[in-house]
């Protein structure tokens, strides 16, 4: 009896999204680390869950919970798509920065 | 939560020095390239990726190499791998899409992903 690759991938995806969602809600890094440890512990508790059907239920519950806690305005890094600096900061034209240096 | 307890330190300062130009040889100065995009040099990416991996809790520093597999060689589990990929995102200030993040399983893959990311800093 073992879990499928797809199941493991779903757990990993759930863990990653859970931490990302935490990052949206929690600004303080120390509080974040405490909360993240709790998330990890919740998953670790069922690492060797013998009942596959129960594990499937747990995973579904986790995904539902993730959906419930989704942030309405998630944090996006400034230069990533959707961020405040996305495609805003165009390179300075060559003619401007390559002028001879004049000391004032 | 290992990665969040201790943020990986920036292996590289936020400013970098421009080589002394022949036009004004008496001057050496630093520039923050706010606008210039472009890719990080592979050598630098490699050093910083390796330093992130070495600083990750539970990793045996002597086993870290450019070809190491997180799970097979470094003894991490799949959840640790998720954390270490998020540590790379932190270090280089990028957001890796979930589908791409799942494919990063070795140090080599991490280096090539970051080196080919135009916004990596």
Backbone of each chain as ProteinMPNN parsed JSONL, in Angstrom:
{"seq_chain_A": "XXXXXXXXXXXXXXXXXXXXXXXXXXXXXXXXXXXXXXXXXXXXXXXXXXXXXXXXXXXXXXXXXXXXXXXXXXXXXXXXXXXXXXXXXXXXXXXXXXXXXXXX", "coords_chain_A": {"N_chain_A": [[0.848, -1.187, 0.0], [0.722, 2.015, -1.017], [1.09, 5.536, -1.493], [-0.014, 7.397, -4.368], [1.954, 8.996, -6.949], [0.701, 11.243, -7.836], [-0.883, 11.912, -5.676], [1.056, 12.608, -3.76], [2.173, 14.8, -5.022], [0.012, 16.518, -4.954], [-0.187, 16.998, -2.226], [2.221, 18.354, -1.793], [1.791, 20.606, -3.383], [-0.383, 21.684, -2.038], [0.852, 22.333, 0.39], [2.726, 24.234, -0.448], [1.014, 26.257, -1.505], [-0.338, 26.855, 0.813], [1.621, 28.027, 2.443], [2.235, 30.223, 0.866], [-0.208, 31.563, 0.924], [-0.29, 32.182, 3.609], [1.813, 34.01, 3.659], [0.602, 36.093, 2.342], [-1.211, 36.997, 4.227], [0.129, 37.368, 6.676], [2.341, 39.703, 7.867], [4.516, 40.07, 9.55], [7.598, 38.543, 9.932], [8.435, 36.808, 11.941], [6.075, 35.971, 13.2], [4.978, 34.779, 11.019], [6.733, 32.595, 10.669], [6.139, 31.066, 12.919], [3.455, 30.394, 12.407], [3.803, 29.007, 10.044], [5.23, 26.802, 10.859], [3.246, 25.507, 12.262], [1.515, 24.834, 10.175], [3.108, 23.045, 8.754], [3.408, 21.07, 10.729], [0.797, 20.158, 10.914], [0.554, 18.802, 8.52], [2.625, 16.951, 8.729], [1.724, 15.362, 10.799], [0.11, 13.478, 9.662], [1.76, 12.005, 8.095], [2.419, 9.263, 7.882], [-0.065, 8.1, 7.391], [-2.185, 5.391, 7.568], [-4.642, 4.842, 6.388], [-5.836, 5.225, 3.293], [-8.132, 6.295, 2.14], [-9.02, 7.998, 4.133], [-6.889, 9.773, 4.185], [-7.234, 10.946, 1.728], [-9.623, 12.309, 2.182], [-8.708, 14.128, 4.102], [-6.933, 15.612, 2.593], [-8.653, 16.791, 0.753], [-10.143, 18.334, 2.499], [-8.168, 20.045, 3.355], [-7.592, 21.423, 0.989], [-10.009, 22.678, 0.579], [-10.007, 24.353, 2.758], [-7.871, 25.971, 2.163], [-8.898, 27.356, -0.006], [-10.887, 28.766, 1.256], [-9.432, 30.522, 2.834], [-8.155, 32.099, 1.016], [-6.45, 35.013, -0.052], [-7.932, 38.196, -0.709], [-6.501, 40.184, -1.976], [-3.759, 39.358, -2.996], [-0.213, 39.321, -2.188], [2.012, 40.517, -4.555], [5.123, 40.307, -6.03], [6.926, 43.28, -6.881], [8.059, 43.421, -9.544], [7.011, 41.316, -10.864], [4.505, 39.704, -12.988], [1.516, 41.582, -12.835], [2.364, 42.961, -10.641], [3.346, 46.119, -9.059], [5.461, 47.294, -10.413], [5.585, 46.022, -12.768], [6.682, 45.782, -15.975], [7.041, 48.54, -16.002], [9.37, 49.895, -15.705], [11.34, 50.954, -17.826], [14.367, 50.314, -19.649], [16.961, 52.788, -19.547], [17.548, 54.871, -22.343], [20.283, 54.271, -24.586], [21.547, 56.556, -25.641], [21.319, 58.399, -23.651], [22.538, 57.499, -21.245], [25.138, 57.093, -22.056], [26.606, 59.391, -22.364], [29.488, 61.625, -22.471], [31.306, 62.067, -19.433], [30.763, 64.946, -17.503], [32.143, 67.166, -15.34], [30.684, 69.095, -12.802]], "CA_chain_A": [[0.0, 0.0, 0.0], [1.48, 3.269, -1.0], [0.371, 6.651, -2.107], [0.385, 7.644, -5.751], [2.772, 10.188, -7.188], [-0.217, 12.373, -7.961], [-1.292, 12.299, -4.318], [2.175, 13.311, -3.122], [2.3, 16.111, -5.67], [-1.076, 17.367, -4.454], [0.164, 17.428, -0.866], [3.271, 19.367, -1.924], [1.151, 21.807, -3.921], [-1.179, 22.237, -0.94], [1.774, 22.935, 1.352], [3.281, 25.454, -1.048], [-0.027, 27.289, -1.574], [-0.672, 27.259, 2.179], [2.643, 28.973, 2.912], [2.071, 31.456, 0.077], [-1.381, 32.261, 1.447], [0.139, 32.761, 4.887], [2.637, 35.183, 3.363], [-0.307, 37.187, 1.989], [-1.933, 37.496, 5.403], [1.0, 37.696, 7.811], [3.432, 40.567, 7.433], [5.671, 39.883, 10.431], [8.311, 37.317, 9.558], [8.486, 35.87, 13.074], [4.74, 35.387, 13.324], [4.839, 33.904, 9.851], [7.447, 31.335, 10.864], [5.363, 30.261, 13.873], [2.277, 29.86, 11.718], [4.235, 28.052, 9.027], [5.574, 25.567, 11.574], [1.98, 24.832, 12.555], [1.023, 24.228, 8.93], [3.939, 21.863, 8.476], [3.075, 20.029, 11.708], [-0.5, 19.572, 10.569], [0.758, 17.833, 7.443], [3.509, 15.89, 9.239], [0.96, 14.492, 11.691], [-0.491, 12.39, 8.886], [2.75, 11.548, 7.117], [2.306, 7.813, 7.691], [-1.477, 7.749, 7.524], [-2.394, 4.083, 6.921], [-5.918, 4.784, 5.677], [-5.7, 6.079, 2.108], [-9.387, 7.029, 1.937], [-9.031, 9.083, 5.117], [-5.895, 10.749, 3.733], [-7.868, 11.668, 0.62], [-10.557, 13.26, 2.803], [-7.924, 15.185, 4.744], [-6.382, 16.456, 1.531], [-9.757, 17.594, 0.224], [-10.469, 19.328, 3.52], [-7.1, 21.037, 3.318], [-7.749, 22.254, -0.211], [-11.178, 23.532, 0.804], [-9.606, 25.37, 3.725], [-7.005, 26.902, 1.431], [-9.795, 28.183, -0.811], [-11.607, 29.642, 2.181], [-8.523, 31.544, 3.367], [-7.474, 32.806, -0.073], [-6.427, 36.45, 0.183], [-8.573, 38.924, -1.818], [-5.518, 41.023, -2.666], [-2.502, 38.695, -2.631], [1.023, 40.056, -2.406], [2.731, 40.191, -5.787], [6.406, 41.001, -6.096], [6.72, 44.431, -7.768], [8.421, 43.278, -10.959], [6.365, 40.13, -11.44], [3.238, 40.063, -13.646], [0.498, 42.033, -11.892], [2.98, 43.785, -9.611], [3.288, 47.56, -9.332], [6.535, 47.71, -11.329], [5.577, 45.128, -13.935], [6.863, 46.468, -17.264], [6.968, 49.992, -15.831], [10.669, 50.526, -15.58], [12.034, 50.636, -19.062], [15.786, 50.665, -19.609], [17.299, 54.129, -20.014], [18.129, 54.754, -23.686], [21.738, 54.286, -24.695], [22.035, 57.915, -25.921], [21.316, 59.211, -22.434], [23.532, 57.123, -20.233], [26.485, 56.968, -22.591], [27.196, 60.708, -22.622], [30.76, 61.837, -21.771], [31.139, 62.575, -18.08], [31.132, 66.357, -17.349], [32.169, 67.482, -13.907], [30.149, 70.435, -12.54]], "C_chain_A": [[0.888, 1.242, 0.0], [0.697, 4.334, -1.75], [0.875, 6.9, -3.521], [1.242, 8.903, -5.831], [1.878, 11.419, -7.239], [-0.659, 12.868, -6.584], [-0.189, 13.107, -3.628], [2.33, 14.711, -3.702], [1.215, 17.058, -5.174], [-0.784, 17.882, -3.05], [1.211, 18.543, -0.928], [2.686, 20.691, -2.406], [0.33, 22.505, -2.835], [-0.277, 22.958, 0.063], [2.316, 24.255, 0.819], [2.243, 26.576, -1.067], [-0.387, 27.783, -0.174], [0.338, 28.277, 2.699], [2.504, 30.3, 2.169], [0.883, 32.258, 0.595], [-1.066, 32.899, 2.798], [0.931, 34.037, 4.666], [1.771, 36.377, 2.976], [-0.912, 37.827, 3.238], [-1.012, 38.041, 6.481], [2.194, 38.507, 7.317], [4.697, 40.273, 8.241], [6.312, 38.528, 10.174], [8.339, 36.297, 10.711], [7.143, 35.189, 13.285], [4.532, 34.386, 12.19], [5.517, 32.561, 10.1], [6.711, 30.449, 11.861], [4.175, 29.592, 13.187], [2.667, 28.777, 10.72], [4.628, 26.726, 9.662], [4.297, 24.792, 11.883], [1.424, 24.137, 11.314], [1.787, 22.939, 8.63], [3.598, 20.727, 9.44], [1.754, 19.355, 11.383], [-0.363, 18.536, 9.461], [1.582, 16.653, 7.952], [2.752, 14.888, 10.103], [0.395, 13.286, 10.939], [0.464, 11.843, 7.837], [2.61, 10.055, 6.829], [0.869, 7.341, 7.9], [-1.754, 6.411, 6.819], [-3.654, 4.026, 6.055], [-5.919, 5.752, 4.502], [-6.964, 6.914, 1.892], [-9.467, 8.221, 2.894], [-8.057, 10.188, 4.699], [-6.468, 11.602, 2.601], [-8.852, 12.717, 1.155], [-9.819, 14.445, 3.412], [-7.408, 16.172, 3.701], [-7.461, 17.367, 0.956], [-10.147, 18.69, 1.214], [-9.433, 20.449, 3.519], [-7.248, 21.983, 2.139], [-8.952, 23.19, -0.074], [-10.825, 24.683, 1.746], [-8.735, 26.438, 3.052], [-7.847, 27.884, 0.62], [-10.495, 29.22, 0.069], [-10.72, 30.807, 2.626], [-7.808, 32.322, 2.266], [-7.578, 34.322, 0.14], [-7.076, 37.193, -0.994], [-7.586, 39.765, -2.624], [-4.124, 40.476, -2.367], [-1.279, 39.553, -2.947], [1.686, 39.571, -3.695], [4.031, 40.978, -5.778], [6.329, 42.094, -7.154], [6.993, 44.18, -9.246], [7.832, 42.04, -11.621], [5.049, 40.546, -12.11], [2.155, 40.413, -12.635], [1.044, 42.909, -10.792], [3.009, 45.245, -10.019], [4.359, 48.024, -10.317], [6.589, 46.859, -12.591], [5.592, 45.939, -15.225], [6.791, 47.984, -17.177], [8.327, 50.654, -15.976], [11.534, 50.178, -16.776], [13.5, 51.035, -18.968], [16.02, 52.074, -20.155], [17.96, 54.011, -21.381], [19.647, 54.949, -23.687], [22.27, 55.708, -24.868], [22.126, 58.743, -24.644], [22.424, 58.795, -21.486], [24.941, 57.07, -20.773], [27.087, 58.312, -22.984], [28.548, 60.812, -21.912], [30.504, 62.477, -20.41], [31.61, 64.012, -17.989], [31.043, 66.691, -15.869], [31.68, 68.905, -13.698], [30.793, 71.027, -11.309]], "O_chain_A": [[1.688, 1.464, 0.908], [-0.219, 4.053, -2.523], [2.039, 6.649, -3.833], [1.256, 9.741, -4.93], [2.24, 12.491, -6.755], [-0.792, 14.069, -6.352], [-0.447, 14.136, -3.003], [2.581, 15.677, -2.981], [1.458, 18.251, -4.993], [-1.081, 19.029, -2.717], [1.111, 19.543, -0.217], [3.039, 21.758, -1.905], [0.337, 23.73, -2.717], [-0.599, 24.052, 0.528], [2.362, 25.259, 1.53], [2.544, 27.709, -0.693], [-0.698, 28.958, 0.021], [-0.039, 29.271, 3.321], [2.638, 31.369, 2.763], [0.951, 33.483, 0.694], [-1.513, 34.007, 3.095], [0.755, 35.023, 5.381], [2.132, 37.525, 3.234], [-1.102, 39.042, 3.297], [-1.32, 39.044, 7.124], [2.956, 38.057, 6.462], [5.8, 40.231, 7.698], [5.642, 37.495, 10.198], [8.276, 35.088, 10.487], [7.078, 33.983, 13.52], [3.985, 33.3, 12.384], [4.957, 31.51, 9.787], [6.654, 29.231, 11.689], [3.923, 28.4, 13.359], [1.973, 27.773, 10.563], [4.395, 25.66, 9.092], [4.268, 23.566, 11.778], [0.93, 23.012, 11.383], [1.208, 21.903, 8.303], [3.508, 19.568, 9.036], [1.6, 18.145, 11.549], [-1.063, 17.523, 9.453], [1.28, 15.499, 7.647], [3.095, 13.706, 10.136], [0.225, 12.209, 11.511], [0.041, 11.289, 6.822], [2.674, 9.631, 5.675], [0.631, 6.301, 8.515], [-1.576, 6.308, 5.605], [-3.721, 3.251, 5.101], [-5.995, 6.965, 4.696], [-6.89, 8.082, 1.512], [-9.917, 9.304, 2.522], [-8.35, 11.376, 4.835], [-6.226, 12.806, 2.522], [-8.914, 13.844, 0.663], [-10.229, 15.597, 3.27], [-7.44, 17.388, 3.895], [-7.228, 18.549, 0.703], [-10.441, 19.82, 0.826], [-9.761, 21.627, 3.661], [-7.056, 23.192, 2.27], [-8.929, 24.329, -0.538], [-11.27, 25.817, 1.569], [-8.849, 27.631, 3.332], [-7.554, 29.078, 0.563], [-10.669, 30.377, -0.314], [-11.191, 31.934, 2.778], [-6.931, 33.132, 2.566], [-8.643, 34.844, 0.466], [-6.809, 36.865, -2.15], [-7.804, 40.028, -3.807], [-3.386, 41.06, -1.574], [-1.304, 40.393, -3.847], [1.891, 38.373, -3.895], [4.029, 42.186, -5.544], [5.738, 41.883, -8.213], [6.257, 44.663, -10.107], [8.113, 41.748, -12.783], [4.532, 41.628, -11.828], [1.898, 39.657, -11.699], [0.273, 43.545, -10.073], [2.734, 45.583, -11.17], [4.181, 49.041, -10.987], [7.525, 46.964, -13.384], [4.656, 46.677, -15.529], [6.509, 48.647, -18.175], [8.423, 51.83, -16.326], [12.339, 49.247, -16.746], [13.836, 51.997, -18.276], [15.362, 52.499, -21.104], [18.828, 53.161, -21.579], [20.198, 55.7, -22.883], [23.318, 56.047, -24.318], [22.919, 59.681, -24.565], [23.164, 59.638, -20.979], [25.88, 57.004, -19.98], [27.973, 58.373, -23.837], [28.753, 60.176, -20.878], [29.612, 63.31, -20.254], [32.749, 64.298, -18.358], [30.001, 66.52, -15.235], [32.185, 69.831, -14.331], [30.473, 72.153, -10.926]]}, "seq_chain_B": "XXXXXXXXXXXXXXXXXXXXXXXXXXXXXXXXXXXXXXXXXXXXXXXXXXXXXXXXXXXXXXXXXXXXXXXXXXXXXXXXXXXXXXXXXXXXXXXXXXXXXXXXXXXXXXXXXXXXXXXXX", "coords_chain_B": {"N_chain_B": [[9.798, 25.448, 10.763], [12.054, 25.813, 8.488], [13.114, 27.546, 6.529], [11.934, 29.968, 6.98], [12.6, 30.715, 9.502], [15.171, 31.564, 9.454], [16.285, 33.835, 7.387], [17.826, 33.471, 4.246], [20.996, 34.906, 3.797], [21.821, 37.691, 1.783], [24.042, 36.924, -0.656], [25.298, 38.699, -2.146], [26.046, 42.105, -2.365], [23.657, 44.859, -2.549], [24.413, 46.833, -4.24], [26.611, 47.24, -7.023], [29.926, 47.382, -8.286], [31.031, 49.313, -11.011], [33.252, 48.501, -13.561], [36.276, 50.366, -13.851], [36.152, 52.898, -16.138], [37.67, 53.581, -19.282], [37.324, 56.122, -20.104], [36.993, 57.838, -17.911], [39.309, 57.383, -15.989], [40.107, 57.958, -13.393], [38.04, 57.633, -11.751], [36.155, 55.566, -9.647], [33.089, 54.122, -9.151], [29.839, 53.428, -7.747], [26.884, 51.931, -8.98], [23.408, 51.712, -8.911], [21.51, 49.624, -10.638], [18.628, 50.371, -11.497], [16.963, 50.337, -13.661], [18.015, 48.726, -15.617], [17.433, 45.677, -17.028], [17.816, 42.24, -17.615], [19.93, 39.324, -17.381], [21.21, 37.495, -14.584], [24.693, 36.83, -14.065], [25.847, 33.524, -14.693], [27.719, 32.363, -13.016], [27.518, 33.809, -10.641], [24.873, 33.25, -9.914], [25.116, 30.555, -9.441], [26.857, 30.485, -7.194], [25.239, 31.774, -5.271], [22.938, 30.184, -5.176], [24.063, 27.814, -4.227], [24.895, 28.711, -1.719], [22.463, 29.205, -0.476], [21.438, 26.615, -0.361], [23.333, 25.405, 1.282], [22.895, 26.781, 3.655], [20.478, 25.852, 4.44], [18.479, 24.231, 6.822], [19.411, 21.096, 8.112], [20.828, 20.172, 6.004], [23.681, 18.497, 4.882], [26.663, 20.042, 4.641], [28.937, 19.148, 3.338], [28.006, 17.478, 1.402], [26.856, 19.015, -0.504], [26.683, 19.891, -3.843], [27.084, 21.007, -7.269], [25.548, 19.313, -8.757], [23.864, 18.022, -7.103], [21.033, 16.181, -5.942], [18.058, 17.141, -4.379], [16.479, 15.373, -2.84], [17.561, 12.758, -3.202], [20.342, 13.012, -2.791], [20.842, 14.919, -0.801], [19.24, 14.241, 1.259], [16.769, 15.397, 1.879], [13.184, 15.763, 2.315], [10.059, 15.679, 0.389], [8.547, 17.878, 1.184], [10.465, 19.518, 2.313], [11.803, 20.135, -0.003], [9.927, 21.747, -1.262], [10.084, 23.9, 0.489], [12.73, 24.722, 0.117], [12.745, 25.591, -2.488], [11.123, 27.793, -2.202], [12.855, 29.269, -0.694], [14.761, 29.896, -2.597], [13.207, 31.583, -4.177], [12.895, 33.698, -2.412], [15.563, 34.535, -2.123], [16.283, 35.432, -4.671], [14.315, 37.185, -5.28], [12.064, 36.51, -6.905], [9.087, 35.161, -8.399], [8.167, 31.946, -8.662], [6.271, 30.028, -10.846], [3.828, 27.546, -9.855], [3.862, 25.129, -11.329], [6.377, 25.157, -12.48], [7.951, 25.281, -10.231], [7.598, 22.795, -9.092], [9.119, 21.238, -10.726], [11.711, 21.715, -10.087], [14.156, 19.98, -8.796], [16.777, 19.502, -8.369], [20.015, 20.938, -7.618], [21.23, 21.864, -9.901], [19.062, 22.258, -11.686], [17.798, 24.344, -10.386], [19.716, 26.359, -10.582], [19.808, 26.73, -13.382], [17.201, 27.558, -13.866], [17.004, 30.007, -12.454], [19.071, 31.456, -13.624], [18.058, 31.847, -16.139], [16.03, 33.577, -15.764], [14.692, 36.677, -16.305], [14.057, 38.664, -14.411], [15.392, 38.087, -12.096], [17.175, 38.999, -9.188]], "CA_chain_B": [[9.862, 25.963, 9.385], [13.466, 26.182, 8.466], [13.475, 28.66, 5.65], [11.396, 31.231, 7.453], [13.243, 31.095, 10.752], [16.42, 32.272, 9.171], [16.308, 34.212, 5.969], [19.16, 33.362, 3.67], [21.59, 36.222, 3.638], [22.191, 38.026, 0.411], [25.466, 36.674, -0.849], [25.81, 39.755, -3.006], [25.477, 43.383, -1.927], [22.655, 45.367, -3.472], [25.071, 47.672, -5.244], [27.78, 46.583, -7.571], [30.79, 48.415, -8.833], [31.228, 49.269, -12.454], [34.687, 48.568, -13.816], [36.738, 51.715, -14.168], [36.048, 53.116, -17.572], [38.84, 54.256, -19.852], [37.012, 57.529, -20.33], [37.329, 58.56, -16.673], [40.022, 56.345, -15.252], [40.357, 58.33, -11.996], [36.822, 57.435, -10.972], [35.454, 54.297, -9.523], [31.837, 54.502, -8.503], [28.86, 52.345, -7.739], [25.643, 52.252, -9.669], [22.302, 50.762, -8.727], [20.863, 49.548, -11.936], [17.199, 50.233, -11.29], [16.205, 50.135, -14.888], [18.544, 47.74, -16.542], [17.001, 44.316, -16.756], [18.861, 41.339, -18.021], [20.091, 38.094, -16.616], [22.358, 37.43, -13.693], [25.728, 35.924, -14.559], [25.623, 32.157, -14.205], [28.654, 32.098, -11.911], [26.956, 34.402, -9.426], [23.682, 32.47, -9.584], [25.575, 29.278, -8.887], [27.352, 30.714, -5.833], [24.165, 32.127, -4.336], [22.085, 28.999, -5.005], [24.77, 26.884, -3.339], [24.904, 29.216, -0.347], [21.117, 28.974, 0.069], [21.303, 25.188, -0.051], [24.19, 25.101, 2.437], [22.316, 27.371, 4.866], [19.199, 25.221, 4.74], [18.653, 23.365, 7.982], [19.35, 19.663, 7.861], [21.634, 19.807, 4.842], [25.093, 18.25, 5.156], [27.364, 20.963, 3.736], [29.941, 18.449, 2.532], [27.366, 16.764, 0.286], [26.29, 19.971, -1.461], [27.466, 20.12, -5.053], [26.238, 21.589, -8.318], [24.682, 18.309, -9.38], [23.176, 17.285, -6.041], [19.572, 16.058, -5.966], [17.639, 17.497, -3.022], [15.96, 14.244, -2.084], [18.414, 11.578, -3.254], [21.709, 13.242, -2.321], [20.923, 15.764, 0.391], [18.425, 13.669, 2.325], [15.57, 16.176, 2.197], [11.952, 15.132, 1.813], [9.397, 16.487, -0.645], [8.112, 19.16, 1.758], [11.678, 20.336, 2.403], [12.084, 20.626, -1.354], [9.027, 22.89, -1.457], [10.628, 25.022, 1.26], [14.002, 25.212, -0.423], [12.42, 26.353, -3.696], [10.659, 29.103, -1.741], [14.054, 30.002, -0.263], [15.341, 30.468, -3.826], [12.361, 32.713, -4.559], [13.256, 34.784, -1.496], [16.928, 35.001, -2.366], [16.411, 36.124, -5.95], [13.151, 38.071, -5.422], [11.242, 36.124, -8.054], [7.955, 34.281, -8.122], [8.23, 30.8, -9.573], [4.948, 29.403, -10.947], [3.767, 26.245, -9.183], [4.234, 24.03, -12.228], [7.831, 25.195, -12.643], [8.572, 25.012, -8.929], [7.585, 21.353, -8.838], [10.132, 20.572, -11.549], [13.052, 21.973, -9.554], [14.474, 18.907, -7.845], [18.223, 19.436, -8.163], [20.699, 22.227, -7.575], [21.481, 22.242, -11.293], [17.818, 22.797, -12.247], [17.558, 25.639, -9.75], [20.645, 27.328, -11.176], [19.446, 27.06, -14.768], [15.956, 28.333, -13.861], [17.244, 31.391, -12.008], [19.929, 32.133, -14.597], [17.287, 32.194, -17.334], [14.906, 34.424, -15.354], [15.16, 38.048, -16.514], [13.848, 39.561, -13.27], [16.13, 37.651, -10.9], [18.067, 40.05, -8.693]], "C_chain_B": [[11.237, 26.544, 9.163], [13.718, 27.459, 7.681], [13.024, 29.98, 6.221], [12.039, 31.668, 8.757], [14.48, 31.92, 10.479], [16.45, 32.591, 7.693], [17.711, 34.035, 5.43], [19.744, 34.743, 3.437], [21.943, 36.451, 2.184], [23.689, 37.821, 0.268], [26.113, 37.831, -1.598], [25.244, 41.071, -2.49], [24.52, 43.934, -2.969], [23.237, 46.336, -4.489], [26.218, 46.865, -5.834], [28.627, 47.632, -8.246], [30.981, 48.203, -10.326], [32.731, 49.334, -12.702], [35.109, 49.95, -14.287], [36.806, 51.87, -15.682], [37.279, 53.863, -18.07], [38.594, 55.75, -20.001], [37.274, 58.372, -19.088], [38.026, 57.607, -15.717], [40.221, 56.668, -13.772], [39.16, 57.983, -11.13], [36.46, 55.974, -10.861], [34.207, 54.601, -8.719], [30.883, 53.318, -8.545], [27.559, 52.833, -8.351], [24.597, 51.246, -9.235], [21.502, 50.741, -10.003], [19.367, 49.307, -11.743], [16.492, 49.811, -12.568], [16.729, 48.998, -15.743], [18.083, 46.351, -16.138], [18.141, 43.369, -17.051], [19.062, 40.223, -17.031], [21.291, 38.192, -15.701], [23.407, 36.514, -14.304], [25.609, 34.552, -13.892], [26.501, 31.826, -12.994], [28.077, 32.591, -10.588], [25.726, 33.629, -8.956], [24.086, 31.184, -8.883], [26.048, 29.442, -7.448], [26.207, 30.941, -4.858], [23.205, 30.964, -4.113], [22.757, 28.022, -4.033], [24.767, 27.389, -1.902], [23.53, 29.057, 0.303], [20.978, 27.517, 0.498], [22.11, 24.839, 1.199], [23.597, 25.64, 3.728], [21.006, 26.717, 5.274], [19.396, 24.19, 5.855], [18.526, 21.888, 7.59], [20.165, 19.218, 6.664], [23.087, 19.632, 5.278], [25.917, 19.033, 4.124], [28.333, 20.214, 2.817], [29.319, 17.735, 1.331], [26.842, 17.709, -0.793], [27.227, 20.119, -2.651], [26.519, 20.646, -6.115], [25.263, 20.584, -8.919], [23.817, 17.579, -8.358], [21.661, 17.312, -6.239], [19.081, 16.278, -4.531], [17.233, 16.268, -2.215], [16.933, 13.066, -2.058], [19.778, 11.796, -2.604], [21.754, 13.993, -0.991], [20.01, 15.285, 1.517], [17.232, 14.514, 2.741], [14.331, 15.409, 1.748], [11.222, 16.111, 0.884], [8.931, 17.838, -0.094], [9.307, 20.091, 1.959], [12.026, 20.929, 1.046], [11.2, 21.831, -1.68], [9.589, 24.117, -0.74], [11.874, 25.597, 0.616], [13.752, 25.992, -1.713], [11.89, 27.735, -3.308], [11.825, 29.949, -1.216], [14.769, 30.621, -1.47], [14.525, 31.686, -4.275], [12.692, 33.94, -3.704], [14.59, 35.398, -1.871], [17.001, 35.852, -3.641], [15.223, 37.038, -6.244], [12.366, 37.781, -6.699], [10.087, 35.269, -7.559], [8.014, 33.15, -9.138], [6.838, 30.182, -9.648], [4.977, 27.981, -10.379], [4.282, 25.116, -10.07], [5.744, 23.973, -12.417], [8.522, 24.818, -11.341], [8.636, 23.513, -8.651], [8.676, 20.628, -9.624], [11.54, 20.759, -10.996], [13.349, 20.963, -8.455], [15.97, 18.785, -7.58], [18.799, 20.844, -8.133], [20.89, 22.766, -8.995], [20.226, 22.877, -11.932], [17.512, 24.171, -11.673], [18.438, 26.713, -10.382], [20.183, 27.715, -12.574], [18.128, 27.843, -14.807], [16.228, 29.792, -13.51], [18.071, 32.15, -13.052], [19.151, 32.536, -15.844], [16.075, 33.051, -16.987], [15.33, 35.898, -15.449], [15.015, 38.958, -15.295], [14.638, 39.172, -12.022], [17.133, 38.724, -10.489], [19.071, 39.481, -7.699]], "O_chain_B": [[11.535, 27.652, 9.611], [14.451, 28.342, 8.127], [13.654, 31.009, 5.98], [12.031, 32.853, 9.089], [14.785, 32.866, 11.205], [16.623, 31.705, 6.856], [18.682, 34.409, 6.087], [19.064, 35.64, 2.94], [22.314, 35.528, 1.458], [24.493, 38.445, 0.96], [27.339, 37.924, -1.671], [24.05, 41.14, -2.201], [24.56, 43.533, -4.132], [22.599, 46.622, -5.503], [26.724, 45.928, -5.216], [28.12, 48.648, -8.721], [31.078, 47.079, -10.818], [33.414, 50.159, -12.096], [34.388, 50.616, -15.029], [37.43, 51.079, -16.39], [37.853, 54.681, -17.351], [39.533, 56.546, -20.021], [37.73, 59.51, -19.203], [37.428, 57.093, -14.771], [40.476, 55.766, -12.974], [39.25, 58.032, -9.903], [36.459, 55.239, -11.848], [34.283, 55.283, -7.697], [31.091, 52.348, -9.273], [27.197, 54.005, -8.241], [24.871, 50.047, -9.195], [20.892, 51.737, -10.39], [18.9, 48.171, -11.818], [15.543, 49.026, -12.544], [15.98, 48.381, -16.501], [18.329, 45.912, -15.014], [19.301, 43.669, -16.767], [18.436, 40.188, -15.971], [22.266, 38.881, -16.001], [23.071, 35.54, -14.979], [25.313, 34.438, -12.703], [26.088, 31.113, -12.08], [28.131, 31.905, -9.567], [25.552, 33.383, -7.763], [23.493, 30.779, -7.883], [25.694, 28.645, -6.58], [26.192, 30.382, -3.761], [22.709, 30.769, -3.003], [22.112, 27.476, -3.139], [24.651, 26.597, -0.967], [23.441, 28.802, 1.504], [20.467, 27.221, 1.578], [21.653, 24.088, 2.06], [23.769, 25.035, 4.786], [20.482, 27.005, 6.35], [20.337, 23.396, 5.837], [17.636, 21.504, 6.83], [20.199, 18.032, 6.337], [23.655, 20.493, 5.951], [25.886, 18.748, 2.927], [28.525, 20.597, 1.663], [30.011, 17.424, 0.361], [26.433, 17.266, -1.867], [28.407, 20.432, -2.495], [25.309, 20.726, -5.901], [24.262, 20.971, -9.522], [23.116, 16.627, -8.703], [21.087, 18.322, -6.645], [19.607, 15.687, -3.589], [17.598, 16.136, -1.047], [17.115, 12.439, -1.014], [20.313, 10.901, -1.951], [22.614, 13.724, -0.153], [20.009, 15.861, 2.605], [16.731, 14.358, 3.855], [14.416, 14.516, 0.905], [11.698, 17.217, 0.628], [8.921, 18.832, -0.82], [9.186, 21.305, 1.797], [12.482, 22.069, 0.948], [11.65, 22.802, -2.288], [9.577, 25.224, -1.277], [12.056, 26.813, 0.572], [14.467, 26.951, -2.003], [12.164, 28.725, -3.986], [11.794, 31.178, -1.282], [15.312, 31.723, -1.384], [15.088, 32.694, -4.701], [12.759, 35.064, -4.202], [14.734, 36.619, -1.93], [17.698, 36.866, -3.679], [15.131, 37.604, -7.334], [12.047, 38.687, -7.469], [10.113, 34.731, -6.452], [7.92, 33.385, -10.343], [6.27, 29.84, -8.61], [6.004, 27.304, -10.414], [5.04, 24.256, -9.622], [6.328, 22.893, -12.505], [9.542, 24.128, -11.34], [9.595, 23.02, -8.056], [9.106, 19.541, -9.241], [12.462, 20.044, -11.389], [12.856, 21.078, -7.333], [16.389, 18.057, -6.679], [18.162, 21.807, -8.561], [20.733, 23.96, -9.251], [20.316, 23.892, -12.622], [17.028, 25.055, -12.379], [17.984, 27.818, -10.678], [20.168, 28.897, -12.917], [17.945, 28.697, -15.675], [15.744, 30.702, -14.184], [17.815, 33.321, -13.333], [19.545, 33.474, -16.537], [15.188, 33.234, -17.82], [16.242, 36.317, -14.736], [15.767, 39.923, -15.155], [14.559, 39.856, -11.002], [17.844, 39.284, -11.323], [19.906, 40.218, -7.174]]}, "name": "protein", "num_of_chains": 2, "seq": "XXXXXXXXXXXXXXXXXXXXXXXXXXXXXXXXXXXXXXXXXXXXXXXXXXXXXXXXXXXXXXXXXXXXXXXXXXXXXXXXXXXXXXXXXXXXXXXXXXXXXXXXXXXXXXXXXXXXXXXXXXXXXXXXXXXXXXXXXXXXXXXXXXXXXXXXXXXXXXXXXXXXXXXXXXXXXXXXXXXXXXXXXXXXXXXXXXXXXXXXXXXXXXXXXXXXXXXXXXXXXXXXX"}
